[in-house]
């Protein structure tokens, strides 16, 4: 497992819980926010890497050349991905509860 992915997963965990704290009506609880955040961080980070061509930066990081740019990109994409997936899951949960 490369360092970028680990950073994305941790950032997703933080992003999911931060989104749950801000969007209390969509919160899934601490465990649910954490799970959605980790999944969203991993998927969101990898998706952004594929779209932006950051795969080469990820390969450099895996080889031991972790630079500040790849760390910041991983933190941002993981955090946003985690927050977005938590919010989407919270909306779906709310919609299912109404039916």
Backbone as a chain_set.jsonl record, in Angstrom:
{"seq": "XXXXXXXXXXXXXXXXXXXXXXXXXXXXXXXXXXXXXXXXXXXXXXXXXXXXXXXXXXXXXXXXXXXXXXXXXXXXXXXXXXXXXXXXXXXXXXXXXXX", "coords": {"N": [[0.859, -1.168, 0.0], [0.659, 2.143, -0.936], [2.033, 5.3, 0.228], [0.514, 7.578, -0.447], [-2.122, 6.582, -0.665], [-2.621, 5.783, 1.966], [-2.545, 8.269, 3.259], [-4.75, 9.452, 2.001], [-6.845, 7.819, 2.935], [-6.785, 8.32, 5.724], [-7.238, 11.091, 5.692], [-9.77, 11.044, 4.551], [-11.233, 9.8, 6.593], [-11.087, 11.802, 8.554], [-12.314, 13.874, 7.105], [-14.902, 12.805, 6.682], [-15.893, 12.66, 9.323], [-15.713, 15.351, 10.04], [-17.519, 16.491, 8.236], [-19.827, 15.243, 9.16], [-20.035, 16.454, 11.66], [-20.529, 19.095, 10.967], [-22.785, 18.93, 9.276], [-25.178, 18.076, 10.822], [-27.768, 17.016, 10.493], [-27.403, 15.133, 8.536], [-25.672, 13.349, 9.556], [-24.176, 10.167, 10.237], [-23.561, 9.071, 12.598], [-20.683, 8.473, 14.696], [-19.218, 6.106, 13.978], [-20.409, 5.398, 11.495], [-19.922, 7.76, 10.015], [-17.152, 7.641, 9.983], [-16.607, 5.256, 8.577], [-17.838, 5.791, 6.068], [-16.299, 8.017, 5.432], [-13.651, 6.975, 5.223], [-13.989, 5.187, 3.061], [-14.853, 7.005, 1.084], [-12.648, 8.715, 1.034], [-10.589, 7.055, 0.057], [-11.641, 6.218, -2.461], [-12.286, 8.71, -3.634], [-9.783, 9.972, -3.655], [-8.271, 8.27, -5.328], [-9.758, 8.457, -7.664], [-9.463, 11.18, -8.304], [-6.715, 11.173, -8.755], [-6.566, 9.597, -11.058], [-8.006, 11.205, -12.859], [-6.54, 13.582, -12.962], [-4.07, 12.79, -13.755], [-2.227, 12.236, -11.839], [-1.065, 9.891, -11.276], [1.575, 9.349, -11.868], [2.887, 10.879, -9.962], [2.07, 9.505, -7.728], [3.379, 7.091, -8.157], [6.001, 7.933, -7.876], [5.928, 8.654, -5.197], [5.484, 6.173, -4.029], [7.879, 5.022, -4.52], [9.439, 6.192, -2.67], [9.855, 8.882, -2.875], [8.293, 10.983, -1.617], [6.701, 13.997, -1.903], [5.848, 17.416, -0.987], [3.78, 18.391, -2.555], [2.371, 16.093, -3.456], [1.502, 15.146, -1.009], [-0.203, 17.198, -0.094], [-2.114, 17.146, -2.147], [-3.143, 14.559, -1.771], [-4.191, 14.796, 0.824], [-6.175, 16.773, 0.426], [-7.841, 15.642, -1.608], [-8.61, 13.231, -0.416], [-9.878, 14.123, 1.959], [-12.003, 15.723, 0.97], [-13.322, 13.816, -0.626], [-14.099, 11.965, 1.368], [-15.83, 13.549, 2.942], [-17.823, 14.193, 1.069], [-18.859, 11.653, 0.334], [-19.872, 10.84, 2.816], [-21.888, 12.77, 3.194], [-23.58, 12.21, 1.006], [-24.327, 9.569, 1.631], [-25.66, 10.092, 4.02], [-27.813, 11.64, 3.066], [-29.105, 9.725, 1.474], [-29.836, 7.881, 3.458], [-31.61, 9.459, 4.935], [-33.61, 9.86, 2.993], [-34.514, 7.255, 2.646], [-35.586, 6.76, 5.121], [-37.855, 8.317, 5.146], [-39.616, 7.034, 3.503]], "CA": [[0.0, 0.0, 0.0], [1.542, 3.304, -1.0], [1.819, 6.34, 1.242], [-0.579, 8.457, -0.875], [-3.395, 5.953, -0.318], [-2.783, 5.849, 3.425], [-2.887, 9.661, 3.569], [-6.117, 9.668, 1.531], [-7.774, 7.126, 3.839], [-6.832, 9.061, 6.984], [-7.902, 12.361, 5.406], [-11.179, 10.728, 4.363], [-11.786, 9.577, 7.927], [-11.237, 13.127, 9.167], [-13.315, 14.607, 6.325], [-16.225, 12.249, 6.957], [-16.318, 13.072, 10.659], [-15.907, 16.801, 10.026], [-18.792, 16.748, 7.543], [-20.885, 14.814, 10.071], [-20.162, 17.457, 12.718], [-21.11, 20.307, 10.385], [-24.101, 18.594, 8.725], [-25.737, 17.198, 11.854], [-28.969, 16.329, 10.0], [-26.988, 14.053, 7.64], [-24.681, 12.533, 10.254], [-24.445, 8.74, 10.357], [-22.936, 8.659, 13.848], [-19.225, 8.464, 14.565], [-18.752, 4.939, 13.225], [-20.882, 5.529, 10.112], [-19.171, 8.85, 9.385], [-15.776, 7.172, 9.791], [-16.59, 4.266, 7.491], [-18.107, 6.503, 4.818], [-15.154, 8.877, 5.176], [-12.525, 6.168, 4.742], [-14.317, 4.729, 1.708], [-14.848, 8.173, 0.205], [-11.279, 9.205, 0.905], [-9.859, 6.166, -0.846], [-12.206, 6.288, -3.815], [-12.14, 10.074, -4.137], [-8.379, 10.231, -3.925], [-7.842, 7.511, -6.497], [-10.453, 9.026, -8.817], [-8.797, 12.432, -8.654], [-5.403, 10.837, -9.314], [-6.766, 9.15, -12.435], [-8.476, 12.313, -13.683], [-5.522, 14.628, -13.111], [-2.803, 12.228, -14.183], [-1.302, 12.23, -10.699], [-0.576, 8.545, -11.078], [3.037, 9.397, -11.885], [3.298, 11.377, -8.644], [1.856, 8.396, -6.797], [4.454, 6.123, -8.366], [7.188, 8.526, -7.265], [5.755, 8.563, -3.746], [5.643, 4.771, -3.649], [9.3, 4.721, -4.605], [10.119, 6.846, -1.561], [10.042, 10.301, -3.152], [7.083, 11.697, -1.217], [6.923, 15.437, -1.85], [4.783, 18.176, -0.345], [2.659, 18.502, -3.489], [1.562, 14.875, -3.437], [0.871, 15.058, 0.316], [-1.322, 18.151, -0.076], [-3.141, 16.622, -3.052], [-3.758, 13.399, -1.123], [-5.007, 15.293, 1.941], [-7.354, 17.471, -0.087], [-8.755, 14.738, -2.31], [-9.163, 12.289, 0.562], [-10.805, 14.821, 2.853], [-13.212, 16.09, 0.22], [-14.017, 12.571, -0.984], [-14.732, 11.437, 2.573], [-16.959, 14.403, 3.31], [-18.88, 14.08, 0.062], [-19.521, 10.352, 0.445], [-20.66, 10.834, 4.047], [-23.093, 13.568, 2.962], [-24.457, 11.456, 0.091], [-24.887, 8.454, 2.399], [-26.628, 10.662, 4.955], [-29.02, 12.004, 2.319], [-29.809, 8.485, 1.116], [-30.42, 7.349, 4.687], [-32.776, 10.296, 5.227], [-34.653, 9.602, 2.003], [-35.072, 5.925, 2.91], [-36.352, 6.817, 6.37], [-39.123, 8.979, 4.866], [-40.527, 6.157, 2.75]], "C": [[0.904, 1.229, 0.0], [1.112, 4.387, -0.017], [0.678, 7.278, 0.853], [-1.931, 7.879, -0.474], [-3.647, 6.006, 1.179], [-3.189, 7.261, 3.844], [-4.326, 9.947, 3.16], [-7.133, 9.024, 2.465], [-7.916, 7.862, 5.166], [-7.54, 10.403, 6.793], [-9.398, 12.149, 5.182], [-11.886, 10.496, 5.686], [-12.046, 10.91, 8.619], [-12.321, 13.921, 8.443], [-14.728, 14.115, 6.573], [-16.75, 12.673, 8.317], [-16.527, 14.578, 10.762], [-17.228, 17.16, 9.347], [-19.968, 16.344, 8.432], [-21.113, 15.808, 11.196], [-20.838, 18.727, 12.207], [-22.543, 20.058, 9.917], [-24.795, 17.602, 9.661], [-26.974, 16.427, 11.376], [-28.635, 15.171, 9.054], [-26.036, 13.069, 8.32], [-25.136, 11.084, 10.383], [-23.951, 8.204, 11.695], [-21.435, 8.545, 13.619], [-18.718, 7.298, 13.723], [-19.161, 5.035, 11.753], [-20.147, 6.616, 9.358], [-17.747, 8.404, 9.068], [-15.685, 6.193, 8.629], [-16.819, 4.936, 6.143], [-16.927, 7.396, 4.445], [-13.963, 8.122, 4.623], [-12.788, 5.693, 3.316], [-14.265, 5.888, 0.714], [-13.466, 8.741, -0.007], [-10.466, 8.364, -0.056], [-10.336, 6.277, -2.27], [-12.001, 7.674, -4.417], [-10.699, 10.405, -4.496], [-7.885, 9.52, -5.164], [-8.493, 8.052, -7.768], [-9.793, 10.32, -9.259], [-7.429, 12.163, -9.272], [-5.535, 10.382, -10.763], [-7.155, 10.311, -13.347], [-7.401, 13.354, -13.945], [-4.186, 14.098, -13.596], [-1.772, 12.215, -13.077], [-0.793, 10.832, -10.41], [0.942, 8.49, -11.074], [3.566, 9.905, -10.558], [3.128, 10.295, -7.598], [2.931, 7.339, -6.929], [5.752, 6.631, -7.759], [7.12, 8.409, -5.755], [5.96, 7.135, -3.265], [7.103, 4.37, -3.668], [10.098, 5.415, -3.509], [10.316, 8.327, -1.766], [8.817, 11.116, -2.82], [7.387, 13.182, -1.115], [5.695, 16.14, -1.295], [3.564, 18.303, -1.26], [1.769, 17.28, -3.471], [0.865, 14.698, -2.087], [-0.352, 15.962, 0.369], [-2.459, 17.663, -0.965], [-3.879, 15.451, -2.423], [-4.651, 13.822, 0.031], [-6.297, 15.932, 1.443], [-8.343, 16.509, -0.736], [-9.377, 13.729, -1.359], [-10.182, 12.931, 1.47], [-12.108, 15.192, 2.163], [-14.01, 14.842, -0.148], [-14.745, 11.962, 0.203], [-15.943, 12.234, 2.995], [-18.129, 14.265, 2.353], [-19.611, 12.743, 0.187], [-20.362, 10.262, 1.71], [-21.959, 11.613, 3.854], [-24.078, 12.843, 2.051], [-25.109, 10.292, 0.836], [-25.921, 8.943, 3.412], [-27.914, 11.077, 4.275], [-29.818, 10.775, 1.931], [-30.487, 7.871, 2.33], [-31.687, 8.138, 5.055], [-33.926, 10.048, 4.268], [-35.315, 8.249, 2.249], [-35.927, 5.919, 4.174], [-37.727, 7.447, 6.144], [-40.114, 8.078, 4.151], [-41.072, 5.041, 3.587]], "O": [[1.804, 1.346, 0.831], [-0.009, 4.388, 0.493], [-0.059, 7.734, 1.728], [-2.797, 8.61, 0.008], [-4.774, 6.249, 1.61], [-4.071, 7.432, 4.685], [-5.052, 10.616, 3.896], [-8.172, 9.618, 2.755], [-9.024, 8.015, 5.68], [-8.346, 10.807, 7.63], [-10.207, 12.986, 5.583], [-13.015, 10.946, 5.877], [-13.11, 11.114, 9.203], [-13.151, 14.567, 9.082], [-15.657, 14.917, 6.667], [-17.927, 13.011, 8.451], [-17.413, 15.036, 11.485], [-17.965, 18.024, 9.822], [-20.991, 17.028, 8.454], [-22.245, 15.994, 11.644], [-21.619, 19.357, 12.921], [-23.42, 20.892, 10.141], [-24.972, 16.432, 9.321], [-27.2, 15.299, 11.813], [-29.487, 14.321, 8.795], [-25.643, 12.069, 7.72], [-26.313, 10.804, 10.606], [-23.93, 6.99, 11.899], [-20.974, 8.523, 12.477], [-17.875, 7.489, 12.846], [-18.346, 4.781, 10.866], [-19.783, 6.433, 8.197], [-17.201, 8.744, 8.019], [-14.786, 6.295, 7.794], [-16.086, 4.684, 5.187], [-16.591, 7.517, 3.267], [-13.331, 8.567, 3.665], [-11.91, 5.785, 2.459], [-13.696, 5.758, -0.37], [-13.14, 9.198, -1.102], [-9.734, 8.897, -0.89], [-9.532, 6.416, -3.191], [-11.592, 7.8, -5.571], [-10.431, 11.039, -5.516], [-7.156, 10.103, -5.967], [-7.859, 8.1, -8.822], [-9.585, 10.537, -10.453], [-7.027, 12.85, -10.211], [-4.709, 10.739, -11.604], [-6.686, 10.392, -14.483], [-7.353, 13.944, -15.024], [-3.26, 14.876, -13.826], [-0.571, 12.185, -13.344], [-0.146, 10.615, -9.385], [1.534, 7.679, -10.363], [4.588, 9.419, -10.073], [3.945, 10.174, -6.685], [3.354, 6.751, -5.934], [6.52, 5.855, -7.191], [8.118, 8.104, -5.101], [6.547, 6.915, -2.206], [7.521, 3.484, -2.922], [11.315, 5.242, -3.429], [10.897, 8.984, -0.904], [8.339, 11.875, -3.664], [8.24, 13.586, -0.325], [4.633, 15.535, -1.151], [2.432, 18.32, -0.777], [0.544, 17.403, -3.47], [-0.24, 14.159, -2.027], [-1.417, 15.544, 0.823], [-3.628, 17.752, -0.59], [-5.102, 15.356, -2.528], [-5.741, 13.279, 0.207], [-7.378, 15.666, 1.971], [-9.539, 16.552, -0.449], [-10.558, 13.407, -1.488], [-11.238, 12.353, 1.729], [-13.19, 14.995, 2.716], [-15.232, 14.815, 0.001], [-15.876, 11.495, 0.069], [-16.969, 11.665, 3.365], [-19.285, 14.224, 2.772], [-20.84, 12.702, 0.15], [-21.444, 9.677, 1.693], [-23.017, 11.17, 4.3], [-25.283, 12.864, 2.301], [-26.308, 10.054, 0.69], [-26.937, 8.285, 3.634], [-28.997, 10.893, 4.832], [-31.044, 10.761, 2.036], [-31.614, 7.387, 2.225], [-32.702, 7.556, 5.436], [-35.087, 10.028, 4.678], [-36.527, 8.105, 2.084], [-36.886, 5.153, 4.276], [-38.669, 7.143, 6.876], [-41.319, 8.327, 4.187], [-41.85, 4.223, 3.096]]}, "num_chains": 1, "name": "protein.A"}
